[in-house]
Amino acid sequence: MIKVAVSGAAGRMGREVMRTVWRSEDIELVGAVDPYAEGIDVGSLIEAGDLGIKVRPGLDGMLEEVRPDVLIDFTNPDSVFNNACTALRRGVRPVVGTTGMSQEHLGDLRELASRCRTGCVVAPNFAIGALLMMKFAAEASRYFPHVEIIELHHDRKVDAPSGTALKTAQLITRDRGDFRSSQVDEVEKLACARGARYDNGIRIHSVRLPGLVAHQEVIFGGLGQTLIIRHDSISRESFMPGVLLAVRKVMELTELVYGLENIIFDSGGSADSGA
């Protein structure tokens, strides 16, 4: 059994992760951390009765007490880096779904994971369909270099653009080769009306509204035609097969892997089992 603890346990993603882990046959939920739910039994958060696992307010104490194999983190951009570093220094493998980490912090985390020879997975998106959307968008950019990205999320998401949008733009930039936009000089009557500009002319637009979960469309324009590749997560259950896959895979790693696609498409493994 792989022993798992969850950081950000009382959040919407944290609860869904704990519910999924609790139902898994080969992964055991052993700990939970959330300063806003101190002392609450995990079972009451996932509607599973009394499980005898109390939510702890601090990460260090919980890791020392329960000694999990893996820490799943769905917290916030201000906490995620320190949480992951704390886990790695204790020999615990982080699986990080929190977005908004800076490139500097990501580099430091990569160095620490290598030095500790401890696996770490950082994934902007755990939905398998979203990973395929990014893969297909990168391939399409070779034939349709003119592209813009619209990402839509719930109104509680604090970082913009989303990690998925940034990762998509990164993959497109890598795959479409040298490109110079032929657009005329634009006049924005309101600042950022045309969205944020990523490298090489890719525009990213962020929408935040209640009722949304996680959605993205990549719009390509060509001579007399457009191509739209879109993915919609209509519930947080969509992320769970990817989370379980990352938990199982991180046990085999001795370094940081950024992006779940580097696990799925490189190994050829199925992400549908065990959810």
N, C-alpha and C positions, 0 to 999 in steps of 0.2 A: 504494500500500500504506500502511495505517495502522500506524505503528510503536508497539508496546505493550511496556511493562515491567510486571512484577508484583511487588508488595510483599506479603510474607507467603508467599513462594514455596514453602516447605517444608510449609506447612499443608495440610490436606485440601482446603480450597477453593482455595488457591493452586495446588496440583497440578492440580486439575480445570480451572481457568481456563487454565493454561499448556498443558495437553493440547488444550483446545478451540481456543485461539488458534493453536497450532502446526498444527492441521488446517485452519484457515480459509484461504480462497483470497485474501482481500483484506486480511487483518490479519497483520502479521509480529511474531513474538516476538523482541525484541532485548535484553531485560535482565531480571534477577531480583534481588530483595533479600530476604535473611533472615539475621539474625545467627547462627541455629542451623544453618545449612547452608553456611557460607562455603567457597568454593572448589569446591563440588560442581557437576559439569556438570548443567545442567537436564535433559538427556536421561535421566539416571539416575533423576531424580525422577518422570518421566512415562513411563518404560519405552519410550523412543524411540531408544536408542542415544546416541552422542556427538554433540551438536548444536553444540559449540564455544561455548556460552554458560555462563559460570561465575556462580554465585550470589555476589553481593557482600554484604558485611556492613553497609554503610551506604548510605543513600539518596542523599545529596549526590554522592558519588563516582560512583555508577552513572548518575545523571541527567546529570552533566557529561560522562561518557564516551560514552554511547550516544545521548543526546538523543532520547528517545522523544516521540511525539505525545501518548500517553495513558499514565497510570499507573493500573493497577487495584489497589486496596488491599483486601486481606482480612487484616488484622492483628489488633489488639485495641483496646479503647476508650482505653487509655493512649497509644497511638502514632498513631492515625488522624488526629487533628486536625493535629498537627505535620507528618505526612507530606503531607497534602493542601495545607497552606500552603506547604511547601517546593516542591511541584510547581507550584502556581499562580505563585509568584514566579519560577519559571524558564520560565514559558510552557507548562508541561505540563498537560494537562487530566486532572484526577482523575475516576475512576469508582470510587465508594466503596461497598463492600458491608459494611463493618465497622459493626456497630450499637453503641449505647451512648454516642454522642456527645451532649454536653449541648446544650440549646437555646441557651445562650450561645455555645458553640463553633460551633454551626451558623449562628448569626447573624453571627459574626465571619467565618466562611468565605464566607457569602453576600456580605458587604461586600467582602471581598478579591477574590472572583471578578469582581464588578462593576467594581471599581477596575482590575483587570488586564485586563478585557474578555476573560476566558478561561473557556471552558465547564467546568462541573463537574456531575456527576450523583451524588447521594447517594440510595441506594435501600435501604430496610429489607428489601426482598425482591425478588429478580430472577425468581422463578417466575411465569409468566404466569397460572397457575391461582390463585395466591395473590392476585394483583392483582384478578382477577375475583371471588374470594371477598370481598375488601374492598368492591368496587364493589356487589355484590349485597347485602351486609350493610347498607351505608349506605342503599340503596333500601328494603330490608325494614324498617328502623327507623322509617320514616314510618308504617307500619301496625302494627308490633309494637315499641312503645317500650321494653318491659321486656326487657332483654338482659344476658347475661353472656358473657365470653370466656374460653376455656380454650386456652392455648398450651402445646405440648409439644415439647421439644427434647432433643438429646443432652446427656449429662452433662458435656461439656467447654465448654458455652456459659457465659460468665461474667456476662452481664448479664440481668436480669429486671426487669420483663416484657420480652419481645422487642420489637424495633422494629416488627415487623408488628402485634403486638397493640396497641401504642400508636397506631400509624397507623390501625388499624381503629377504635379508640375515638374518635379525633379525627374521622374521617369520619362516624361515627354521630352524634356530638354536633352536628356541623355540619348534618346532613341531617334529623334527626328533630324539630328545633325545640325549643321550650320544653317541658320535661318535669319533672314532680315525682313521685318514686317514692312509691307508697302502702304500701311495706313498713313493718312495725312496727319499733319499736326492738329491735335485736338484742343478744344477749349472747354474746360470743365467749369460750368457755371456754379456748381457746388463742388467743394473739394472731395476728391475720391469718388465722384459720380460714376466714373468708369471702372471702379474697383481698384484693388491693390495690384501693382505691377510686379510680377515675378521676373526672374531673369529671362532674357531673350523674348520679351514682349508678351508673355502669357498674363492675361488678366484673371484675377480671382475675385469673385463676388461672394460675400457672406450674408446669409439671411438668418435671423434669430426670431422665432415665433413660438408661442405656446401651441401644443398640439403636434409639433414635429418631434421626431426622434433623431434620425441621422439619414441624410439624403444628399446625393451629389449627381450632377449631370455635367458631362464634358461635351461641349458643343464645337463641332468642327465646321468650317466653312470652305467651300470650294466653288469652282466655276459652275454656276447654275444649280448648286445642290448643297445640302447640309447633312451632317451626320451627328446624331445625338446618342451618347452612351450614358445610361442612367442607372443608378442603383438606389434602392429604398430599403432602409431598415425600419419596419413598421412596429417592431417591438424589440426589446433588449435581449430576448431569447436568440435573436439572429447572431449575436456575438459569442454565444456559449460554446458551440462546437470548436471554434477557433481558440477560445480560452483553454479548453481541455486539451486540445492538441498541443498548445504551447507549454502547458504544465508537464505533459509527458515528454516532450522533446527537450525541454530545458535540463532535464535530468542527465542528458547525454552530452551537454555542451560544456566547454571550458572557457568560453568567451562570450561577448555580447553579440547578439544578432538583432539587427534593426529591421523590422518589417516582417510580418508573418509569411509573406510571399516567399521569402528566402528559406523558409522551412518547408512550405507546402510544395512549391514548384521545383525546388531543388531535389527534394526527397521523393516526390511523386506519391506522397501519402494521402490517404483519404481523410477529409475533415468531418465526415458525417457521422462517424461512429462514436458512441459514448455520450452523446448529448441527451 
